[in-house]
Amino acid sequence: MKVLPLDKLREALNIMANDAEVYVPMLRDDISGYFQWADNPADELALDLLNTYLSPKNVVIPQTEPMYKFKTSKQDVEITEVQVREGARIIFGIKACDLKALENLDMAFLTMGFEDEYYKARRQDLTIIAQACYKPGPACFCEGMGADRINPAADVLIHELENQDYAWEAKTSRGEELTAKIAALMEERDVTLPQAEPQSRKVDMTGVSEKLAEMFEHPVWDDLSSRCMNCGICTYVCPSCYCFDIQVSNRGEAGNRFRCWDSCMYREYTMMAGGHNPRDYKKERYRNRFLHKLQFFNERYGANLCTGCGRCVILCPNGVNIIEVIEKVKEVKLDA
Amino acid sequence: MNDFTNKAREIAKRLLADGTVSVVLGWEKGDEPYASAPTAITELAEVDRLIIDEYCIHEIAALLTDYRDGTDKVAIFAKGCDVRGIIRMIQDRVIPRERLHIIGINCPGMKDPNEYARAASGFGKAPAAEIAAKCQVCQNPNPFIYDEIIGDLQKVEPSNERFASVEEIEKMTPDERYNFFAQELSKCIRCYACRNACVACNCRTCIFDESKPQWVGRSTDTVNNMLYHIIRATHVAGRCVECGECERVCPVGIPLMLLNRKLVKDVDELFGPYQAGLSLEDDAIPPLSRYRVDDPDEFM
């Protein structure tokens, strides 16, 4: 099998970065995320981490994304620049959970008769180098959400070997093309792939979506939501939460329109122009998040909008845990 | 602390059974040894979910905003820091003292469940500290306003650390200081966890949720992130109870207590030594919430 030695990785990333934006798990000021590789000495590669606290969704949906610039004069508006960002992008080391989340984002932004041009521009020329995940953490439950953590569908699949070199398998023609560019850095070796350690957290989603459809008014939401403080951590670190708002910033006659992440945990999210808010209380906002993840998305796209990465479980300051929510939902007895 | 849990359940059962309160705010256990989480118990049959252990670090008084519109009585388990938060809520008219039944917990210091979750997760490198850093320098482990109390009085180790890190920042040149905060605040993802965990952030409608006018832009750039944090720090000046929750809950590790302590220090210097949330007496209202003829007015 082809092997990319660890000490050749920076060089490989530099070659890839010649004609693409390359996103790599990195530490920046102690924050781990998928940041753009620029061979900057201040950025520390975070390949020894199981995953990053910030998800890789910023590669296709940046938190703040310019849309277009405009100028007004009297009654006229002129759009001076449309800021659709096409171009080659590579994401390196993405895990099955986050890759499955990317599939969710594709469904939301590219299917059902609607294509989002900003998303498409970032997504269409994206090469995916996925990393097989042999040692899941205590918060991981991607298998329960249907991810194949050892063999996720990607352009290239890499396996971290015992000596930290990467066994390298090109899986698609796009992956072959990329591999050819760094072929000189690779070695041909007999390798032993690691043994997959089992995932300790189990979750069985059978019937959950259907049951939730009967539970909108159920009192269990009062109890479940009581600990939530309605911040947006879960939605912003989630690899599959994709809600955004469209905003404008004006300076005199010129301005620019941009979109930015929004969160169903926020009161402003559902605030209507007339002042009415259909989700005025935290229970309603909390319920919406779980129903979107586990019911609504299922009904529309046939998939859960949770991929078991575990970030919200790790980072929620008040201990909200989606697995506990699923278990509670299963325990609930519905009146016949 | 097992004893605490038994006592907590005993008390909660009594209060719910005799109708003293309609809800009990406390903690329950999640599915990891470190996963303690705030909860609201309303049914007698659910009381045995309550626990008090060494991971109950959350400033539970922040949840009182959920009950501001009711008339029922609320029981709340409260460590020393939580009592300061409760005083914040009473002084800010979120909830009157008469609607609260406070069960004090003399607190030996807590571990941060998030620190433990992060350390176990494989996502980060930092090991968990035994007792959370903010608890190690706590000056108020023992509740001083309560209806009943659990546990033995804790000894307080005097600490001079309160303004030490602020003084370090004050030594910087303005440019250095700007760059330091620009760097730190550029990490902000605007999840508003610092605001929502804060007992001083109890406004019905937060300025950052307003859209007509929109006071602060929603884009995550240094300017708008700074505006958010500076406005928040200024707004809680004189009202911050220094519980450190904003800093604890921040998912990107911004040292928010630096900003808050700087404002605490400024209030001290302008209005005389003051600590928020230590007394319910009339003369203990935060300096910026009252008017006195001898208030400083050099700016006029």
Interface residues (C-beta under 8 A of the other chain):
Chain A: R28 D29 D30 I31 S32 L49 L50 N51 T52 Y53 L54 Q63 T64 K135 G137 P138 A139 D222 D223 S226 R227 M229 N230 C231 G232 I233 T235 Y236 V237 D245 Q247 S249 F258 C260 D262 S263 Y266 R267 E268 M271 K282 G310 R311 V313 I314 L315 C316 P317 N318 G319 V320 N321 I323 E324
Chain B: G30 D31 E32 A35 S36 A37 P38 T39 A40 T42 E46 H58 A62 L63 D66 P113 N114 A117 R118 A120 S121 G122 F123 G124 K125 A126 Q183 E184 K187 I189 R190 C191 Y192 A193 R195 N196 A197 T205 D209 E210 S211 G217 R218 S219 T220 D221 E245 R248 V249 P251 V252 G253
